[in-house]
Amino acid sequence: MPKDATVYSIDSTNPRTGSSRPSLNEQLSAILGDLRERIAEADDVTLEFKGKLHVHLDVKRGEDLPLVEAKLADLGEGMFSQISRGSTPNHPFSHRVSALVTI
């Protein structure tokens, strides 16, 4: 191992400095909480990981879609990209706004 390599423990604490960053679970919970608080038009907010992390916001009123997309684009300083619309699985009267999440 090179002399300047940094080793992190399993709880994301740097043993040399004792500094710690939020765990992945804490980061994801913060993202969900922020989205639920700031985008009240969404009836359901979910995260999905299939090789990449995506957020899905399910909306019942179609006229709210542009507002949800605009709010999502403004949140997180560019954390949400590739915003798209689609249908909500098993909910024919709902609309889904999805985006790629970059942490």
Gaussian input, Z-matrix of N, CA and C with variables (Angstrom, degrees):
# hf/3-21g

backbone

0 1
 N
 C     1     B1
 C     2     B2     1     A1
 N     3     B3     2     A2     1     D1
 C     4     B4     3     A3     2     D2
 C     5     B5     4     A4     3     D3
 N     6     B6     5     A5     4     D4
 C     7     B7     6     A6     5     D5
 C     8     B8     7     A7     6     D6
 N     9     B9     8     A8     7     D7
 C    10    B10     9     A9     8     D8
 C    11    B11    10    A10     9     D9
 N    12    B12    11    A11    10    D10
 C    13    B13    12    A12    11    D11
 C    14    B14    13    A13    12    D12
 N    15    B15    14    A14    13    D13
 C    16    B16    15    A15    14    D14
 C    17    B17    16    A16    15    D15
 N    18    B18    17    A17    16    D16
 C    19    B19    18    A18    17    D17
 C    20    B20    19    A19    18    D18
 N    21    B21    20    A20    19    D19
 C    22    B22    21    A21    20    D20
 C    23    B23    22    A22    21    D21
 N    24    B24    23    A23    22    D22
 C    25    B25    24    A24    23    D23
 C    26    B26    25    A25    24    D24
 N    27    B27    26    A26    25    D25
 C    28    B28    27    A27    26    D26
 C    29    B29    28    A28    27    D27
 N    30    B30    29    A29    28    D28
 C    31    B31    30    A30    29    D29
 C    32    B32    31    A31    30    D30
 N    33    B33    32    A32    31    D31
 C    34    B34    33    A33    32    D32
 C    35    B35    34    A34    33    D33
 N    36    B36    35    A35    34    D34
 C    37    B37    36    A36    35    D35
 C    38    B38    37    A37    36    D36
 N    39    B39    38    A38    37    D37
 C    40    B40    39    A39    38    D38
 C    41    B41    40    A40    39    D39
 N    42    B42    41    A41    40    D40
 C    43    B43    42    A42    41    D41
 C    44    B44    43    A43    42    D42
 N    45    B45    44    A44    43    D43
 C    46    B46    45    A45    44    D44
 C    47    B47    46    A46    45    D45
 N    48    B48    47    A47    46    D46
 C    49    B49    48    A48    47    D47
 C    50    B50    49    A49    48    D48
 N    51    B51    50    A50    49    D49
 C    52    B52    51    A51    50    D50
 C    53    B53    52    A52    51    D51
 N    54    B54    53    A53    52    D52
 C    55    B55    54    A54    53    D53
 C    56    B56    55    A55    54    D54
 N    57    B57    56    A56    55    D55
 C    58    B58    57    A57    56    D56
 C    59    B59    58    A58    57    D57
 N    60    B60    59    A59    58    D58
 C    61    B61    60    A60    59    D59
 C    62    B62    61    A61    60    D60
 N    63    B63    62    A62    61    D61
 C    64    B64    63    A63    62    D62
 C    65    B65    64    A64    63    D63
 N    66    B66    65    A65    64    D64
 C    67    B67    66    A66    65    D65
 C    68    B68    67    A67    66    D66
 N    69    B69    68    A68    67    D67
 C    70    B70    69    A69    68    D68
 C    71    B71    70    A70    69    D69
 N    72    B72    71    A71    70    D70
 C    73    B73    72    A72    71    D71
 C    74    B74    73    A73    72    D72
 N    75    B75    74    A74    73    D73
 C    76    B76    75    A75    74    D74
 C    77    B77    76    A76    75    D75
 N    78    B78    77    A77    76    D76
 C    79    B79    78    A78    77    D77
 C    80    B80    79    A79    78    D78
 N    81    B81    80    A80    79    D79
 C    82    B82    81    A81    80    D80
 C    83    B83    82    A82    81    D81
 N    84    B84    83    A83    82    D82
 C    85    B85    84    A84    83    D83
 C    86    B86    85    A85    84    D84
 N    87    B87    86    A86    85    D85
 C    88    B88    87    A87    86    D86
 C    89    B89    88    A88    87    D87
 N    90    B90    89    A89    88    D88
 C    91    B91    90    A90    89    D89
 C    92    B92    91    A91    90    D90
 N    93    B93    92    A92    91    D91
 C    94    B94    93    A93    92    D92
 C    95    B95    94    A94    93    D93
 N    96    B96    95    A95    94    D94
 C    97    B97    96    A96    95    D95
 C    98    B98    97    A97    96    D96
 N    99    B99    98    A98    97    D97
 C   100   B100    99    A99    98    D98
 C   101   B101   100   A100    99    D99
 N   102   B102   101   A101   100   D100
 C   103   B103   102   A102   101   D101
 C   104   B104   103   A103   102   D102
 N   105   B105   104   A104   103   D103
 C   106   B106   105   A105   104   D104
 C   107   B107   106   A106   105   D105
 N   108   B108   107   A107   106   D106
 C   109   B109   108   A108   107   D107
 C   110   B110   109   A109   108   D108
 N   111   B111   110   A110   109   D109
 C   112   B112   111   A111   110   D110
 C   113   B113   112   A112   111   D111
 N   114   B114   113   A113   112   D112
 C   115   B115   114   A114   113   D113
 C   116   B116   115   A115   114   D114
 N   117   B117   116   A116   115   D115
 C   118   B118   117   A117   116   D116
 C   119   B119   118   A118   117   D117
 N   120   B120   119   A119   118   D118
 C   121   B121   120   A120   119   D119
 C   122   B122   121   A121   120   D120
 N   123   B123   122   A122   121   D121
 C   124   B124   123   A123   122   D122
 C   125   B125   124   A124   123   D123
 N   126   B126   125   A125   124   D124
 C   127   B127   126   A126   125   D125
 C   128   B128   127   A127   126   D126
 N   129   B129   128   A128   127   D127
 C   130   B130   129   A129   128   D128
 C   131   B131   130   A130   129   D129
 N   132   B132   131   A131   130   D130
 C   133   B133   132   A132   131   D131
 C   134   B134   133   A133   132   D132
 N   135   B135   134   A134   133   D133
 C   136   B136   135   A135   134   D134
 C   137   B137   136   A136   135   D135
 N   138   B138   137   A137   136   D136
 C   139   B139   138   A138   137   D137
 C   140   B140   139   A139   138   D138
 N   141   B141   140   A140   139   D139
 C   142   B142   141   A141   140   D140
 C   143   B143   142   A142   141   D141
 N   144   B144   143   A143   142   D142
 C   145   B145   144   A144   143   D143
 C   146   B146   145   A145   144   D144
 N   147   B147   146   A146   145   D145
 C   148   B148   147   A147   146   D146
 C   149   B149   148   A148   147   D147
 N   150   B150   149   A149   148   D148
 C   151   B151   150   A150   149   D149
 C   152   B152   151   A151   150   D150
 N   153   B153   152   A152   151   D151
 C   154   B154   153   A153   152   D152
 C   155   B155   154   A154   153   D153
 N   156   B156   155   A155   154   D154
 C   157   B157   156   A156   155   D155
 C   158   B158   157   A157   156   D156
 N   159   B159   158   A158   157   D157
 C   160   B160   159   A159   158   D158
 C   161   B161   160   A160   159   D159
 N   162   B162   161   A161   160   D160
 C   163   B163   162   A162   161   D161
 C   164   B164   163   A163   162   D162
 N   165   B165   164   A164   163   D163
 C   166   B166   165   A165   164   D164
 C   167   B167   166   A166   165   D165
 N   168   B168   167   A167   166   D166
 C   169   B169   168   A168   167   D167
 C   170   B170   169   A169   168   D168
 N   171   B171   170   A170   169   D169
 C   172   B172   171   A171   170   D170
 C   173   B173   172   A172   171   D171
 N   174   B174   173   A173   172   D172
 C   175   B175   174   A174   173   D173
 C   176   B176   175   A175   174   D174
 N   177   B177   176   A176   175   D175
 C   178   B178   177   A177   176   D176
 C   179   B179   178   A178   177   D177
 N   180   B180   179   A179   178   D178
 C   181   B181   180   A180   179   D179
 C   182   B182   181   A181   180   D180
 N   183   B183   182   A182   181   D181
 C   184   B184   183   A183   182   D182
 C   185   B185   184   A184   183   D183
 N   186   B186   185   A185   184   D184
 C   187   B187   186   A186   185   D185
 C   188   B188   187   A187   186   D186
 N   189   B189   188   A188   187   D187
 C   190   B190   189   A189   188   D188
 C   191   B191   190   A190   189   D189
 N   192   B192   191   A191   190   D190
 C   193   B193   192   A192   191   D191
 C   194   B194   193   A193   192   D192
 N   195   B195   194   A194   193   D193
 C   196   B196   195   A195   194   D194
 C   197   B197   196   A196   195   D195
 N   198   B198   197   A197   196   D196
 C   199   B199   198   A198   197   D197
 C   200   B200   199   A199   198   D198
 N   201   B201   200   A200   199   D199
 C   202   B202   201   A201   200   D200
 C   203   B203   202   A202   201   D201
 N   204   B204   203   A203   202   D202
 C   205   B205   204   A204   203   D203
 C   206   B206   205   A205   204   D204
 N   207   B207   206   A206   205   D205
 C   208   B208   207   A207   206   D206
 C   209   B209   208   A208   207   D207
 N   210   B210   209   A209   208   D208
 C   211   B211   210   A210   209   D209
 C   212   B212   211   A211   210   D210
 N   213   B213   212   A212   211   D211
 C   214   B214   213   A213   212   D212
 C   215   B215   214   A214   213   D213
 N   216   B216   215   A215   214   D214
 C   217   B217   216   A216   215   D215
 C   218   B218   217   A217   216   D216
 N   219   B219   218   A218   217   D217
 C   220   B220   219   A219   218   D218
 C   221   B221   220   A220   219   D219
 N   222   B222   221   A221   220   D220
 C   223   B223   222   A222   221   D221
 C   224   B224   223   A223   222   D222
 N   225   B225   224   A224   223   D223
 C   226   B226   225   A225   224   D224
 C   227   B227   226   A226   225   D225
 N   228   B228   227   A227   226   D226
 C   229   B229   228   A228   227   D227
 C   230   B230   229   A229   228   D228
 N   231   B231   230   A230   229   D229
 C   232   B232   231   A231   230   D230
 C   233   B233   232   A232   231   D231
 N   234   B234   233   A233   232   D232
 C   235   B235   234   A234   233   D233
 C   236   B236   235   A235   234   D234
 N   237   B237   236   A236   235   D235
 C   238   B238   237   A237   236   D236
 C   239   B239   238   A238   237   D237
 N   240   B240   239   A239   238   D238
 C   241   B241   240   A240   239   D239
 C   242   B242   241   A241   240   D240
 N   243   B243   242   A242   241   D241
 C   244   B244   243   A243   242   D242
 C   245   B245   244   A244   243   D243
 N   246   B246   245   A245   244   D244
 C   247   B247   246   A246   245   D245
 C   248   B248   247   A247   246   D246
 N   249   B249   248   A248   247   D247
 C   250   B250   249   A249   248   D248
 C   251   B251   250   A250   249   D249
 N   252   B252   251   A251   250   D250
 C   253   B253   252   A252   251   D251
 C   254   B254   253   A253   252   D252
 N   255   B255   254   A254   253   D253
 C   256   B256   255   A255   254   D254
 C   257   B257   256   A256   255   D255
 N   258   B258   257   A257   256   D256
 C   259   B259   258   A258   257   D257
 C   260   B260   259   A259   258   D258
 N   261   B261   260   A260   259   D259
 C   262   B262   261   A261   260   D260
 C   263   B263   262   A262   261   D261
 N   264   B264   263   A263   262   D262
 C   265   B265   264   A264   263   D263
 C   266   B266   265   A265   264   D264
 N   267   B267   266   A266   265   D265
 C   268   B268   267   A267   266   D266
 C   269   B269   268   A268   267   D267
 N   270   B270   269   A269   268   D268
 C   271   B271   270   A270   269   D269
 C   272   B272   271   A271   270   D270
 N   273   B273   272   A272   271   D271
 C   274   B274   273   A273   272   D272
 C   275   B275   274   A274   273   D273
 N   276   B276   275   A275   274   D274
 C   277   B277   276   A276   275   D275
 C   278   B278   277   A277   276   D276
 N   279   B279   278   A278   277   D277
 C   280   B280   279   A279   278   D278
 C   281   B281   280   A280   279   D279
 N   282   B282   281   A281   280   D280
 C   283   B283   282   A282   281   D281
 C   284   B284   283   A283   282   D282
 N   285   B285   284   A284   283   D283
 C   286   B286   285   A285   284   D284
 C   287   B287   286   A286   285   D285
 N   288   B288   287   A287   286   D286
 C   289   B289   288   A288   287   D287
 C   290   B290   289   A289   288   D288
 N   291   B291   290   A290   289   D289
 C   292   B292   291   A291   290   D290
 C   293   B293   292   A292   291   D291
 N   294   B294   293   A293   292   D292
 C   295   B295   294   A294   293   D293
 C   296   B296   295   A295   294   D294
 N   297   B297   296   A296   295   D295
 C   298   B298   297   A297   296   D296
 C   299   B299   298   A298   297   D297
 N   300   B300   299   A299   298   D298
 C   301   B301   300   A300   299   D299
 C   302   B302   301   A301   300   D300
 N   303   B303   302   A302   301   D301
 C   304   B304   303   A303   302   D302
 C   305   B305   304   A304   303   D303
 N   306   B306   305   A305   304   D304
 C   307   B307   306   A306   305   D305
 C   308   B308   307   A307   306   D306

   B1=1.4428
   B2=1.5291
   B3=1.3435
   B4=1.4541
   B5=1.5262
   B6=1.3209
   B7=1.4603
   B8=1.5210
   B9=1.3365
   B10=1.4608
   B11=1.5313
   B12=1.3200
   B13=1.4696
   B14=1.5235
   B15=1.3036
   B16=1.4535
   B17=1.5158
   B18=1.3110
   B19=1.4541
   B20=1.5233
   B21=1.3256
   B22=1.4591
   B23=1.5190
   B24=1.3104
   B25=1.4585
   B26=1.5224
   B27=1.2986
   B28=1.4599
   B29=1.5297
   B30=1.3258
   B31=1.4649
   B32=1.5284
   B33=1.3199
   B34=1.4695
   B35=1.5245
   B36=1.3294
   B37=1.4566
   B38=1.5162
   B39=1.3112
   B40=1.4519
   B41=1.5257
   B42=1.3411
   B43=1.4609
   B44=1.5227
   B45=1.3333
   B46=1.4660
   B47=1.5217
   B48=1.3248
   B49=1.4615
   B50=1.5191
   B51=1.3243
   B52=1.4525
   B53=1.5214
   B54=1.3380
   B55=1.4642
   B56=1.5190
   B57=1.2848
   B58=1.4548
   B59=1.5143
   B60=1.3198
   B61=1.4547
   B62=1.5232
   B63=1.3342
   B64=1.4706
   B65=1.5286
   B66=1.3085
   B67=1.4619
   B68=1.5259
   B69=1.3157
   B70=1.4594
   B71=1.5260
   B72=1.3183
   B73=1.4610
   B74=1.5284
   B75=1.3187
   B76=1.4683
   B77=1.5220
   B78=1.3296
   B79=1.4612
   B80=1.5257
   B81=1.3344
   B82=1.4610
   B83=1.5262
   B84=1.3235
   B85=1.4657
   B86=1.5208
   B87=1.3247
   B88=1.4619
   B89=1.5264
   B90=1.3307
   B91=1.4675
   B92=1.5260
   B93=1.3344
   B94=1.4646
   B95=1.5238
   B96=1.3113
   B97=1.4621
   B98=1.5155
   B99=1.3196
   B100=1.4610
   B101=1.5268
   B102=1.3249
   B103=1.4651
   B104=1.5247
   B105=1.3165
   B106=1.4739
   B107=1.5225
   B108=1.3175
   B109=1.4632
   B110=1.5242
   B111=1.3095
   B112=1.4678
   B113=1.5232
   B114=1.3237
   B115=1.4657
   B116=1.5264
   B117=1.3284
   B118=1.4653
   B119=1.5272
   B120=1.3269
   B121=1.4685
   B122=1.5283
   B123=1.3163
   B124=1.4712
   B125=1.5283
   B126=1.3235
   B127=1.4614
   B128=1.5244
   B129=1.3200
   B130=1.4610
   B131=1.5244
   B132=1.3237
   B133=1.4682
   B134=1.5240
   B135=1.3395
   B136=1.4631
   B137=1.5233
   B138=1.3188
   B139=1.4565
   B140=1.5227
   B141=1.3332
   B142=1.4597
   B143=1.5279
   B144=1.3237
   B145=1.4582
   B146=1.5173
   B147=1.3184
   B148=1.4673
   B149=1.5202
   B150=1.3218
   B151=1.4558
   B152=1.5168
   B153=1.3208
   B154=1.4650
   B155=1.5200
   B156=1.3250
   B157=1.4595
   B158=1.5258
   B159=1.3315
   B160=1.4601
   B161=1.5235
   B162=1.3263
   B163=1.4557
   B164=1.5213
   B165=1.3327
   B166=1.4589
   B167=1.5225
   B168=1.3237
   B169=1.4552
   B170=1.5231
   B171=1.3245
   B172=1.4558
   B173=1.5253
   B174=1.3277
   B175=1.4612
   B176=1.5238
   B177=1.3277
   B178=1.4657
   B179=1.5209
   B180=1.3126
   B181=1.4643
   B182=1.5254
   B183=1.3143
   B184=1.4582
   B185=1.5147
   B186=1.3380
   B187=1.4660
   B188=1.5257
   B189=1.3335
   B190=1.4696
   B191=1.5282
   B192=1.3236
   B193=1.4684
   B194=1.5263
   B195=1.3502
   B196=1.4742
   B197=1.5263
   B198=1.3359
   B199=1.4619
   B200=1.5317
   B201=1.3187
   B202=1.4705
   B203=1.5264
   B204=1.3308
   B205=1.4702
   B206=1.5254
   B207=1.3306
   B208=1.4695
   B209=1.5277
   B210=1.3269
   B211=1.4691
   B212=1.5280
   B213=1.3213
   B214=1.4656
   B215=1.5249
   B216=1.3222
   B217=1.4689
   B218=1.5289
   B219=1.3421
   B220=1.4662
   B221=1.5259
   B222=1.3139
   B223=1.4663
   B224=1.5249
   B225=1.3071
   B226=1.4540
   B227=1.5118
   B228=1.3240
   B229=1.4730
   B230=1.5246
   B231=1.3309
   B232=1.4611
   B233=1.5115
   B234=1.3205
   B235=1.4603
   B236=1.5292
   B237=1.3370
   B238=1.4574
   B239=1.5223
   B240=1.3253
   B241=1.4649
   B242=1.5261
   B243=1.3100
   B244=1.4634
   B245=1.5285
   B246=1.3232
   B247=1.4634
   B248=1.5258
   B249=1.3302
   B250=1.4664
   B251=1.5264
   B252=1.3311
   B253=1.4626
   B254=1.5156
   B255=1.3121
   B256=1.4570
   B257=1.5129
   B258=1.3011
   B259=1.4613
   B260=1.5267
   B261=1.3182
   B262=1.4508
   B263=1.5247
   B264=1.3262
   B265=1.4661
   B266=1.5340
   B267=1.3204
   B268=1.4659
   B269=1.5245
   B270=1.3331
   B271=1.4635
   B272=1.5261
   B273=1.3339
   B274=1.4668
   B275=1.5233
   B276=1.3331
   B277=1.4559
   B278=1.5256
   B279=1.3154
   B280=1.4637
   B281=1.5194
   B282=1.3088
   B283=1.4593
   B284=1.5218
   B285=1.3195
   B286=1.4590
   B287=1.5172
   B288=1.3266
   B289=1.4594
   B290=1.5233
   B291=1.3267
   B292=1.4669
   B293=1.5193
   B294=1.3256
   B295=1.4624
   B296=1.5204
   B297=1.3105
   B298=1.4559
   B299=1.5253
   B300=1.3322
   B301=1.4620
   B302=1.5199
   B303=1.3323
   B304=1.4572
   B305=1.5230
   B306=1.3338
   B307=1.4772
   B308=1.5071
   A1=108.09
   A2=118.37
   A3=120.57
   A4=111.36
   A5=115.76
   A6=120.50
   A7=113.14
   A8=117.44
   A9=119.54
   A10=112.90
   A11=118.22
   A12=120.86
   A13=109.60
   A14=116.20
   A15=121.75
   A16=108.56
   A17=115.87
   A18=121.32
   A19=107.82
   A20=116.11
   A21=121.15
   A22=109.08
   A23=115.50
   A24=119.29
   A25=109.18
   A26=115.70
   A27=120.16
   A28=112.19
   A29=118.57
   A30=120.37
   A31=112.03
   A32=118.15
   A33=127.18
   A34=113.38
   A35=117.04
   A36=121.22
   A37=109.02
   A38=116.58
   A39=121.70
   A40=107.40
   A41=118.86
   A42=120.23
   A43=113.60
   A44=118.36
   A45=120.42
   A46=112.00
   A47=116.94
   A48=119.85
   A49=112.84
   A50=117.55
   A51=120.24
   A52=112.58
   A53=117.25
   A54=119.16
   A55=109.64
   A56=114.98
   A57=120.13
   A58=109.02
   A59=116.08
   A60=120.66
   A61=106.62
   A62=117.31
   A63=118.85
   A64=111.11
   A65=115.32
   A66=119.51
   A67=109.26
   A68=116.02
   A69=120.93
   A70=110.41
   A71=116.57
   A72=120.87
   A73=110.93
   A74=117.08
   A75=121.06
   A76=111.22
   A77=117.64
   A78=121.16
   A79=111.18
   A80=117.01
   A81=120.85
   A82=111.28
   A83=117.43
   A84=120.93
   A85=111.08
   A86=116.79
   A87=120.81
   A88=111.15
   A89=117.13
   A90=121.07
   A91=109.94
   A92=117.32
   A93=121.16
   A94=111.50
   A95=116.95
   A96=120.88
   A97=112.38
   A98=116.47
   A99=121.35
   A100=111.02
   A101=116.86
   A102=120.31
   A103=111.29
   A104=117.48
   A105=120.69
   A106=111.30
   A107=116.39
   A108=120.84
   A109=111.88
   A110=117.62
   A111=121.37
   A112=114.71
   A113=117.81
   A114=120.13
   A115=107.69
   A116=114.91
   A117=121.52
   A118=112.06
   A119=117.78
   A120=121.44
   A121=112.26
   A122=117.29
   A123=121.39
   A124=109.53
   A125=115.61
   A126=120.53
   A127=111.69
   A128=116.63
   A129=121.32
   A130=108.82
   A131=116.21
   A132=122.07
   A133=107.09
   A134=116.31
   A135=120.32
   A136=110.21
   A137=114.71
   A138=121.82
   A139=107.77
   A140=115.71
   A141=121.25
   A142=108.23
   A143=115.63
   A144=120.02
   A145=109.30
   A146=115.35
   A147=122.81
   A148=106.62
   A149=115.39
   A150=120.47
   A151=112.15
   A152=116.87
   A153=124.13
   A154=107.43
   A155=116.11
   A156=121.30
   A157=109.89
   A158=116.09
   A159=122.10
   A160=109.50
   A161=115.73
   A162=121.88
   A163=107.37
   A164=116.27
   A165=122.28
   A166=108.02
   A167=116.11
   A168=122.06
   A169=107.61
   A170=116.84
   A171=121.65
   A172=109.20
   A173=115.15
   A174=122.57
   A175=108.34
   A176=117.43
   A177=120.27
   A178=112.21
   A179=117.67
   A180=120.93
   A181=110.20
   A182=116.31
   A183=121.57
   A184=113.40
   A185=116.91
   A186=119.75
   A187=112.56
   A188=117.94
   A189=121.49
   A190=112.62
   A191=118.44
   A192=121.29
   A193=113.47
   A194=120.30
   A195=118.68
   A196=112.80
   A197=116.90
   A198=120.70
   A199=110.64
   A200=116.82
   A201=121.13
   A202=110.21
   A203=116.92
   A204=120.55
   A205=111.21
   A206=117.00
   A207=120.72
   A208=111.19
   A209=116.80
   A210=120.00
   A211=110.84
   A212=116.46
   A213=120.80
   A214=111.08
   A215=116.52
   A216=120.56
   A217=111.72
   A218=117.24
   A219=121.14
   A220=113.56
   A221=117.64
   A222=120.88
   A223=112.42
   A224=115.59
   A225=121.95
   A226=116.93
   A227=118.17
   A228=121.78
   A229=111.80
   A230=116.54
   A231=120.64
   A232=114.75
   A233=117.23
   A234=121.27
   A235=111.54
   A236=116.61
   A237=121.56
   A238=109.68
   A239=116.41
   A240=121.13
   A241=109.08
   A242=115.98
   A243=122.81
   A244=111.09
   A245=115.65
   A246=121.81
   A247=109.05
   A248=115.57
   A249=119.94
   A250=110.45
   A251=114.79
   A252=121.81
   A253=109.63
   A254=115.43
   A255=120.05
   A256=110.21
   A257=116.01
   A258=120.35
   A259=109.43
   A260=114.85
   A261=121.07
   A262=108.71
   A263=118.67
   A264=120.53
   A265=111.73
   A266=116.06
   A267=123.77
   A268=114.67
   A269=117.90
   A270=122.14
   A271=108.05
   A272=117.70
   A273=120.40
   A274=114.95
   A275=118.76
   A276=120.09
   A277=112.60
   A278=117.68
   A279=122.02
   A280=109.91
   A281=114.93
   A282=122.70
   A283=107.06
   A284=116.80
   A285=120.86
   A286=110.56
   A287=114.99
   A288=122.36
   A289=105.65
   A290=116.55
   A291=121.50
   A292=109.75
   A293=115.84
   A294=120.79
   A295=109.56
   A296=114.99
   A297=122.42
   A298=107.63
   A299=117.04
   A300=122.03
   A301=108.62
   A302=116.38
   A303=122.19
   A304=108.06
   A305=116.15
   A306=120.65
   A307=108.69
   D1=133.67
   D2=178.42
   D3=-61.30
   D4=153.47
   D5=-177.93
   D6=-62.28
   D7=-31.42
   D8=-175.63
   D9=-92.77
   D10=7.99
   D11=-179.35
   D12=-68.99
   D13=138.13
   D14=177.70
   D15=-99.62
   D16=132.24
   D17=179.69
   D18=-108.07
   D19=132.14
   D20=177.71
   D21=-113.65
   D22=142.31
   D23=177.11
   D24=-80.01
   D25=172.70
   D26=-176.12
   D27=-64.84
   D28=-23.97
   D29=179.08
   D30=-91.97
   D31=18.36
   D32=177.28
   D33=65.01
   D34=27.04
   D35=175.54
   D36=-97.61
   D37=132.44
   D38=175.75
   D39=-80.08
   D40=115.79
   D41=-176.05
   D42=-64.85
   D43=-24.47
   D44=-179.48
   D45=-74.28
   D46=-41.74
   D47=-174.56
   D48=-107.03
   D49=-16.42
   D50=-178.20
   D51=76.77
   D52=2.85
   D53=-178.92
   D54=-75.53
   D55=153.15
   D56=-179.40
   D57=-136.61
   D58=145.10
   D59=174.76
   D60=-111.96
   D61=161.46
   D62=-179.59
   D63=-60.20
   D64=144.53
   D65=178.08
   D66=-68.66
   D67=164.12
   D68=179.07
   D69=-60.09
   D70=-40.95
   D71=178.77
   D72=-60.57
   D73=-42.74
   D74=178.36
   D75=-64.83
   D76=-40.27
   D77=178.91
   D78=-64.18
   D79=-45.27
   D80=-179.66
   D81=-66.48
   D82=-39.52
   D83=177.22
   D84=-63.44
   D85=-38.64
   D86=178.12
   D87=-65.69
   D88=-40.13
   D89=178.29
   D90=-62.74
   D91=-48.40
   D92=179.59
   D93=-61.08
   D94=-45.19
   D95=179.52
   D96=-61.53
   D97=-42.33
   D98=179.41
   D99=-64.72
   D100=-43.89
   D101=179.44
   D102=-64.53
   D103=-43.56
   D104=-179.95
   D105=-64.06
   D106=-36.28
   D107=-179.56
   D108=-72.88
   D109=-43.05
   D110=-172.38
   D111=-89.64
   D112=-20.82
   D113=-179.66
   D114=-118.99
   D115=78.52
   D116=-177.23
   D117=-68.48
   D118=-19.37
   D119=-179.62
   D120=-69.21
   D121=-19.72
   D122=-179.48
   D123=-80.84
   D124=127.51
   D125=178.13
   D126=-79.51
   D127=-27.33
   D128=-179.34
   D129=-148.18
   D130=137.94
   D131=177.87
   D132=-126.21
   D133=124.63
   D134=-179.40
   D135=-134.59
   D136=154.53
   D137=173.14
   D138=-111.27
   D139=144.64
   D140=179.71
   D141=-139.27
   D142=135.43
   D143=177.25
   D144=-120.20
   D145=115.43
   D146=172.87
   D147=-136.56
   D148=73.37
   D149=-176.13
   D150=86.10
   D151=-33.53
   D152=176.14
   D153=-139.34
   D154=153.01
   D155=-179.05
   D156=-87.85
   D157=125.92
   D158=177.71
   D159=-123.21
   D160=149.63
   D161=171.65
   D162=-110.97
   D163=141.89
   D164=177.87
   D165=-124.66
   D166=128.20
   D167=176.23
   D168=-117.10
   D169=117.67
   D170=-179.33
   D171=-95.35
   D172=130.31
   D173=-174.10
   D174=-128.42
   D175=133.74
   D176=179.52
   D177=-82.94
   D178=-39.66
   D179=-176.11
   D180=-91.08
   D181=118.62
   D182=-179.04
   D183=-60.68
   D184=-30.26
   D185=179.95
   D186=-70.32
   D187=-13.73
   D188=177.38
   D189=-85.01
   D190=-11.47
   D191=-176.06
   D192=-57.31
   D193=-48.75
   D194=179.61
   D195=-61.17
   D196=-36.34
   D197=179.07
   D198=-66.70
   D199=-43.96
   D200=179.05
   D201=-62.66
   D202=-43.58
   D203=178.61
   D204=-62.09
   D205=-42.35
   D206=-179.66
   D207=-65.73
   D208=-43.95
   D209=178.86
   D210=-63.00
   D211=-42.39
   D212=-179.21
   D213=-63.08
   D214=-40.03
   D215=179.80
   D216=-65.48
   D217=-29.96
   D218=-177.86
   D219=-84.72
   D220=-17.63
   D221=-176.52
   D222=-82.12
   D223=152.44
   D224=168.25
   D225=69.00
   D226=18.25
   D227=176.59
   D228=49.30
   D229=51.05
   D230=178.07
   D231=86.03
   D232=11.09
   D233=179.94
   D234=-66.07
   D235=-29.56
   D236=-177.29
   D237=-107.76
   D238=123.22
   D239=-179.66
   D240=-135.18
   D241=174.96
   D242=-179.66
   D243=51.29
   D244=49.94
   D245=-179.37
   D246=-71.77
   D247=130.81
   D248=-178.11
   D249=-144.33
   D250=162.74
   D251=177.30
   D252=-108.05
   D253=152.58
   D254=176.37
   D255=-165.55
   D256=-174.66
   D257=178.42
   D258=-91.29
   D259=156.04
   D260=178.76
   D261=-93.53
   D262=123.28
   D263=-179.57
   D264=-57.49
   D265=132.87
   D266=176.95
   D267=64.64
   D268=12.47
   D269=177.16
   D270=-135.72
   D271=84.93
   D272=-172.20
   D273=-64.56
   D274=-19.53
   D275=-177.84
   D276=-101.90
   D277=10.06
   D278=177.30
   D279=-108.98
   D280=158.49
   D281=177.66
   D282=-119.62
   D283=150.50
   D284=-178.59
   D285=-122.81
   D286=131.84
   D287=170.66
   D288=-108.49
   D289=125.54
   D290=-178.56
   D291=-122.36
   D292=153.32
   D293=177.81
   D294=-151.97
   D295=152.11
   D296=173.47
   D297=-79.29
   D298=135.21
   D299=-179.00
   D300=-107.42
   D301=127.71
   D302=176.01
   D303=-117.15
   D304=115.62
   D305=-178.47
   D306=-95.24

